[in-house]
């Protein structure tokens, strides 16, 4: 087994039911090879638990949400659960990780470990791993405002020169020059780069088990699904100012992920696993997403005293306080904030910190003042997206080695399916 290599591709939330309709239209030759071999996966029943930062820890640990008790992105750092990566190391094999969502680096000797952009866990000691993690984190957290500086660009350029495959240069250049207008291409740029990084790490380090996580397809479904040419619903349309009606970001993305999948299906020296965790289906209404952009200035206007703020994915952030009393006072202030009689924030008080999501669902316009204050919210937020996709417990699983596997499995069973290979 020591010379056996297994690669686990995490295509986060990819809906293969919609993908099937593109296979012949867009000649997705690699997805076509596996489409009839897919298994259905099931996850949590409660909708509030249908979040990727909950479901992927279920896959890693083999435990359901109420067992692993990880309900927020980044909260895994407070967990001591053993994961599939720990178990494989304990069996004497080597592992590698590239951007696995909500995974803590508590490994003994990973050959490489690049954390996801949101979880505050350490990368491995390699210079490139540290640079990749810090650079990608900055770009991901700035993706709604596009504010980048020279050092960020220099770091990204070095990473591209080091890892990008020449055959992909056309795609990178296209995404760079068009990504400011067509923002979904920023996500495709990142995932294509992560794949090139993973391929080079895997080639050089040769782990027995390696996982690479692609979040771009989840982002694109979440923000641009209504523009898919296979969704036949005249009521589910994006505003023309948001995305041109003749653009199909989902279909465009599938061509890139088909290309990525082909990098692995073409190899005969690996066993391959693919999973989606859960999926997305088209949302049933129009909902706007914003994020707080000027945290310090905004909370200063509210006279909220805090230690620091940690930005997370999209609308989420954590505020840390000096005491539970400070946290409670801040919670009271924030819960009273409303715009057009609708609440602004969803708040989880966790003692010394507040986990906050900006949940106001409508368009935030100029000159509108928050109720009970004289603050123009428009000045302190940046537009993220119009919500297009919603989570569904159904997911998909594929591997090219299992025998007699059921047609429907729980995502909590994936860990043991993988461990059987190593045992």
C-alpha positions in Angstrom: 0.0 0.0 0.0 2.9 2.4 0.6 3.3 3.1 -3.1 -0.5 3.6 -3.6 -1.6 7.2 -4.1 -5.1 8.5 -3.4 -6.3 11.9 -4.3 -9.6 13.3 -2.9 -11.1 16.1 -4.9 -13.6 18.3 -3.0 -15.9 20.0 -5.5 -17.9 21.9 -2.9 -21.7 21.8 -3.4 -21.5 21.0 -7.2 -25.0 20.0 -8.4 -24.5 17.1 -10.8 -28.2 17.0 -11.6 -27.8 20.3 -13.4 -24.3 19.5 -14.7 -25.7 16.4 -16.5 -27.6 18.7 -18.9 -24.4 20.4 -19.9 -22.4 17.3 -20.8 -23.5 17.0 -24.4 -24.1 20.8 -24.9 -20.7 21.8 -23.8 -18.8 18.6 -24.4 -17.8 17.9 -20.8 -15.8 14.8 -21.7 -14.3 14.1 -18.3 -17.5 14.5 -16.3 -19.2 12.3 -18.9 -16.7 9.5 -17.9 -17.9 9.5 -14.3 -21.5 10.7 -14.5 -23.0 7.2 -14.4 -20.8 6.0 -11.6 -21.9 8.7 -9.1 -23.4 7.8 -5.7 -25.9 10.0 -3.9 -24.9 11.3 -0.5 -27.2 12.5 2.3 -26.3 14.9 5.2 -28.2 16.8 7.9 -32.0 17.1 7.9 -32.1 20.5 9.6 -31.7 23.3 7.1 -29.7 25.5 9.5 -27.0 22.7 9.6 -26.7 22.5 5.8 -23.6 24.6 5.7 -20.3 23.4 4.1 -18.3 24.4 7.2 -20.5 21.9 9.1 -20.7 19.1 6.5 -17.0 18.9 5.6 -16.0 18.3 9.2 -18.6 15.5 9.2 -16.7 14.0 6.2 -13.3 14.5 7.9 -14.4 13.1 11.3 -17.1 10.6 10.4 -19.3 12.3 13.0 -22.6 14.0 12.6 -23.0 17.7 13.4 -24.3 17.2 16.9 -21.4 14.9 17.6 -18.5 17.0 16.3 -20.2 20.3 17.4 -18.5 22.4 14.8 -21.1 24.9 13.5 -19.1 27.9 12.4 -16.4 28.5 9.8 -13.1 28.6 11.7 -14.4 27.1 14.9 -12.6 23.9 14.2 -9.5 25.4 15.9 -11.3 24.8 19.2 -12.0 21.1 18.3 -9.8 18.1 19.2 -11.6 15.5 17.0 -9.4 13.2 15.0 -9.9 13.4 11.3 -9.3 11.1 8.3 -5.9 12.8 8.0 -4.9 12.0 11.5 -6.0 8.4 11.1 -4.1 7.9 7.9 -1.0 9.4 9.6 -1.5 7.1 12.5 -1.4 4.1 10.1 2.0 5.2 9.0 1.2 7.0 5.7 1.8 10.5 4.5 -0.9 13.1 3.8 -1.1 16.5 2.0 -3.8 19.2 2.3 -4.6 22.1 0.0 -7.4 24.5 1.2 -9.6 21.9 2.9 -12.5 23.8 4.4 -12.7 24.1 8.2 -9.8 21.7 8.9 -7.4 22.2 11.7 -3.7 21.5 11.3 -3.1 19.2 14.2 -1.2 16.7 12.0 2.1 15.2 13.1 4.0 15.6 9.8 1.9 16.6 6.8 4.0 16.7 3.6 2.1 19.9 2.9 -0.7 21.8 4.6 -2.2 25.0 3.1 -5.3 26.0 5.2 -8.5 27.4 3.8 -8.5 31.2 3.6 -10.8 31.6 6.6 -9.5 29.2 9.3 -6.8 30.5 11.6 -4.6 27.4 11.7 -1.0 27.2 10.7 0.3 26.1 7.3 3.3 23.8 7.1 6.7 25.3 7.4 7.5 25.5 3.7 8.0 29.1 2.5 5.7 28.6 -0.5 2.9 27.2 1.7 3.0 30.2 4.0 3.1 32.7 1.0 0.2 30.9 -0.7 -1.9 30.8 2.4 -1.4 34.5 3.3 -1.8 35.8 -0.2 -4.9 33.8 -1.1 -6.5 34.7 2.2 -6.0 38.4 1.5 -7.5 38.1 -2.0 -10.5 36.0 -0.9 -11.4 38.4 2.0 -11.1 41.4 -0.4 -13.1 39.8 -3.1 -16.2 42.1 -2.8 -14.2 45.4 -2.7 -11.3 44.5 -5.0 -8.9 46.6 -2.9 -5.4 45.1 -3.4 -2.0 46.6 -3.0 1.4 46.2 -4.7 2.8 43.6 -2.3 -0.4 41.4 -2.7 0.1 41.6 -6.5 3.8 40.8 -6.2 3.1 37.8 -4.0 0.4 36.5 -6.4 2.7 37.0 -9.4 5.5 34.9 -7.7 3.0 32.1 -7.0 1.8 32.1 -10.6 5.3 32.0 -11.9 6.2 29.2 -9.6 3.2 27.0 -9.9 1.0 27.9 -12.9 1.2 25.4 -15.8 2.1 26.9 -19.1 -0.9 25.1 -20.7 -3.2 27.2 -18.5 -1.6 30.6 -19.2 -4.4 31.5 -21.6 -7.0 30.9 -18.9 -5.1 32.9 -16.3 -4.7 35.9 -18.6 -8.3 35.8 -19.6 -9.5 35.6 -16.0 -7.1 38.4 -15.0 -8.2 40.8 -17.7 -11.9 40.1 -17.5 -12.3 39.2 -13.8 -13.0 42.8 -12.7 -16.1 42.9 -14.9 -17.1 39.3 -14.7 -16.4 38.6 -11.0 -17.1 34.8 -11.1 -13.9 34.5 -13.1 -11.9 35.5 -10.0 -13.2 32.3 -8.3 -12.2 30.3 -11.4 -8.8 31.9 -11.4 -8.3 30.9 -7.8 -9.4 27.3 -8.2 -7.4 26.7 -11.3 -4.3 28.1 -9.5 -5.0 25.9 -6.4 -5.2 22.9 -8.7 -1.8 23.7 -10.3 -0.3 24.2 -6.9 -1.8 20.9 -5.8 -0.5 19.0 -8.8 3.0 20.3 -8.2 3.0 19.6 -4.5 1.6 16.1 -5.1 4.3 15.4 -7.7 7.2 16.7 -5.6 6.1 15.4 -2.1 4.3 12.2 -3.1 1.9 11.7 -0.2 -0.2 8.6 0.1 -3.4 10.7 0.5 -4.0 14.2 -0.7 -7.1 16.5 -0.6 -7.6 19.6 -2.6 -10.7 21.7 -2.0 -12.4 23.8 -4.7 -14.9 26.4 -3.5 -15.4 28.4 -6.6 -18.3 26.3 -8.0 -20.2 26.8 -4.7 -19.6 30.6 -5.0 -20.8 30.7 -8.6 -23.9 28.7 -7.9 -24.7 30.8 -4.8 -24.3 34.1 -6.7 -25.0 33.4 -10.4 -27.2 30.2 -10.7 -30.2 32.0 -12.1 -28.2 32.7 -15.3 -27.8 29.0 -16.0 -29.2 28.1 -19.5 -30.7 24.9 -18.1 -32.8 26.7 -15.4 -36.2 27.3 -17.0 -37.9 29.7 -14.7 -38.7 33.2 -16.0 -39.2 34.5 -12.5 -35.7 33.6 -11.4 -33.7 36.3 -13.2 -30.7 38.4 -12.1 -30.8 42.2 -12.7 -29.0 43.2 -15.9 -26.7 45.5 -13.9 -25.6 42.5 -11.9 -24.8 40.0 -14.7 -25.6 40.2 -18.4 -28.5 37.8 -19.4 -26.4 36.2 -22.1 -23.7 35.1 -19.6 -23.8 31.6 -18.0 -21.2 31.6 -15.2 -22.3 28.1 -14.1 -21.8 26.6 -17.6 -18.5 28.5 -17.9 -17.3 27.1 -14.6 -18.1 23.6 -15.6 -15.7 23.7 -18.5 -12.9 24.7 -16.1 -13.8 22.0 -13.5 -14.0 19.4 -16.4 -10.5 20.4 -17.3 -9.4 20.0 -13.7 -11.0 16.6 -13.4 -9.2 15.6 -16.5 -5.8 16.2 -14.9 -6.6 13.3 -12.5 -8.7 10.9 -14.7 -5.8 10.8 -17.2 -3.5 9.3 -14.6 -3.2 5.5 -13.9 -0.9 5.9 -10.9 -3.6 7.1 -8.5 -6.9 6.2 -7.0 -9.4 9.0 -7.2 -12.2 10.2 -4.9 -14.6 13.0 -5.6 -17.3 14.4 -3.2 -19.5 17.5 -3.1 -20.5 17.5 0.6 -24.0 18.8 -0.3 -25.4 20.7 -3.3 -27.2 23.9 -4.2 -30.5 24.3 -5.9 -31.9 27.6 -7.3 -33.1 30.0 -4.6 -36.8 30.9 -4.6 -36.6 34.7 -4.4 -34.3 37.6 -4.8 -32.1 38.5 -1.9 -29.1 40.9 -1.6 -25.9 40.1 0.1 -23.6 42.8 1.6 -20.6 42.8 4.0 -19.3 45.4 6.4 -16.4 47.1 4.7 -15.2 49.7 7.2 -15.3 47.8 10.4 -13.3 50.2 12.6 -15.1 53.3 11.5 -18.5 51.7 11.7 -18.1 50.3 15.2 -16.5 53.5 16.4 -19.7 55.4 15.3 -21.7 52.9 17.4 -19.3 53.5 20.4 -18.5 49.8 20.6 -15.3 48.9 22.4 -13.6 45.7 21.2 -10.2 44.0 21.0 -10.1 43.0 17.3 -12.3 41.8 14.4 -11.8 38.6 12.4 -13.3 38.7 8.9 -14.7 35.4 7.6 -16.5 34.3 4.4 -18.8 36.8 2.8 -21.1 38.4 5.3 -19.6 36.8 8.5 -17.2 38.2 11.0 -16.2 37.8 14.7 -15.7 40.6 17.2 -13.5 39.8 20.2 -14.0 41.7 23.5 -12.2 42.5 26.7 -15.0 41.0 28.8 -18.3 39.3 28.6 -19.9 42.5 29.7 -18.4 44.4 26.8 -19.7 41.7 24.5 -23.2 41.8 25.9 -23.4 45.6 25.6 -22.3 45.4 22.0 -24.9 42.7 21.3 -27.6 44.9 22.7 -26.6 47.8 20.4 -26.3 45.6 17.3 -29.6 43.8 17.9 -31.4 47.2 18.0 -30.1 48.2 14.6 -32.8 48.1 11.9 -33.2 49.5 8.4 -36.8 49.8 7.0 -37.9 47.8 10.1 -35.7 44.9 9.1 -32.9 43.7 11.3 -29.3 44.1 10.1 -27.4 41.4 12.0 -27.8 37.9 13.2 -25.7 37.5 16.3 -24.4 34.5 18.2 -23.0 35.6 21.7 -20.2 33.2 22.6 -19.0 34.9 25.8 -15.9 36.9 24.9 -16.8 37.2 21.2 -19.8 37.7 18.9 -20.2 35.7 15.7 -22.1 38.1 13.4 -23.7 37.8 10.0 -25.1 40.8 8.0 -28.5 39.5 7.1 -30.4 42.6 5.8 -32.0 41.1 2.7 -32.8 44.1 0.5 -30.8 46.6 -1.5 -29.0 49.1 0.7 -29.4 52.5 -0.8 -27.8 55.9 -0.3 -29.1 58.3 2.3 -31.0 55.6 4.2 -30.3 55.9 7.9 -30.3 53.1 10.5 -33.2 53.4 12.9 -32.3 54.6 16.4 -29.0 56.1 15.0 -27.8 58.7 12.5 -25.7 56.3 10.5 -25.9 55.9 6.7 -25.3 52.1 6.4 -24.5 52.4 2.6 -21.2 54.1 3.5 -20.0 51.1 5.5 -20.9 48.2 3.4 -19.8 46.7 0.1 -22.1 44.7 -2.2 -21.3 41.0 -2.4 -24.0 39.4 -4.5 -27.6 38.6 -5.2 -28.4 35.2 -3.7 -29.1 32.6 -6.4 -28.5 29.2 -4.8 -29.7 27.5 -1.6 -28.3 24.5 0.2 -29.7 21.0 -0.3 -28.8 17.9 1.7 -28.3 15.8 -1.4 -24.7 15.4 -2.5 -22.6 13.3 -4.8 -19.7 10.8 -4.4 -17.4 9.1 -6.8 -14.4 6.8 -6.5 -12.7 4.4 -8.9 -11.9 1.6 -6.5 -14.8 0.7 -4.2 -16.8 -2.4 -4.8 -20.4 -3.1 -3.7 -20.8 0.4 -2.4 -24.5 1.4 -1.8 -26.2 3.8 -4.3 -26.9 6.2 -1.4 -24.6 6.8 1.5 -24.3 9.2 4.4 -21.5 11.7 4.2 -20.4 10.5 7.6 -19.6 7.1 6.0 -17.1 8.5 3.6 -14.3 8.5 6.1 -14.6 4.7 6.7 -14.7 4.1 2.9 -11.4 5.8 2.6 -9.8 4.1 5.7 -10.7 0.7 4.3 -8.2 1.2 1.5 -5.4 2.0 4.0 -6.4 -0.9 6.3 
